[in-house]
Amino acid sequence: MGRSGRTKDRDVSERRCIVTGEVAPKEGLVRFVVGPDNQVVPDVLEKLPGRGMWVTATRDALDKAGKGQFSKSAKGPVTVPAGLSDEVERQLARRVVDLIALARKAGLAVAGFEKVKGWLGGGENVRALLQASDGSERGKTKLWTPEGARYFDCLTAQELGLAFGRQTVIHGALASGGLSNRVVEEAAKLRSLREIIGGEGTVGKDK
């Protein structure tokens, strides 16, 4: 790890997407395996046994994979369950929420406008600014993404609330650390799948 908590380039593991044919860091792809019943199963945690089939984390790629690419990659007929893209999104969202909760318990995450603002302006080494997709745009523009940090608005206020043990949360921040890096990796997949694009200005910009 570098001083900022980022993974060095030499540690980046790459995989080839079965749909696009492009090789990219696996952090931007979702792994699938074929179960004993020949059904395609998403492996968000990347721990299931079997040969992995990797698909870029976008709905377009997932939909195309279900129209023949999974069978082609598996070299045989497979069953693609209905609503596979929705299930992947659900699992990814749960994964991001769970990781943020772990980061919070490790002291690497705070929630609430004032606490987040304090971190941003107080010299805390912030890894990511998290803001609810359904939060007030006016309120969100009052915070900024620090240089070198990431911005995510791919979770709803209720989902962020689950991560912080509250009913709803609009603003959150992650300090640099191993757990925060994992949050960033999984949140990037979820944002891509949900096609959330940050707005103009400081809010919403990755730096």
Secondary structure, DSSP 8 states (H G I E B T S, - for coil): --TTS---GGG--EEEBTTT--EEEGGGEEEEEE-TTSBEEE-TTS--SS--EEEESSHHHHHHIIIIIHHHHHTS--B--TTHHHHHHHHHHHHHHHHHHHHHHTT-EEESHHHHHHHHHTT--EEEEEE-TTS-HHHHTTS---TT-EEE--S-HHHHHHHHTSS--SEEEEESSHHHHHHHHHHHHHHHHHT----SSSTT---
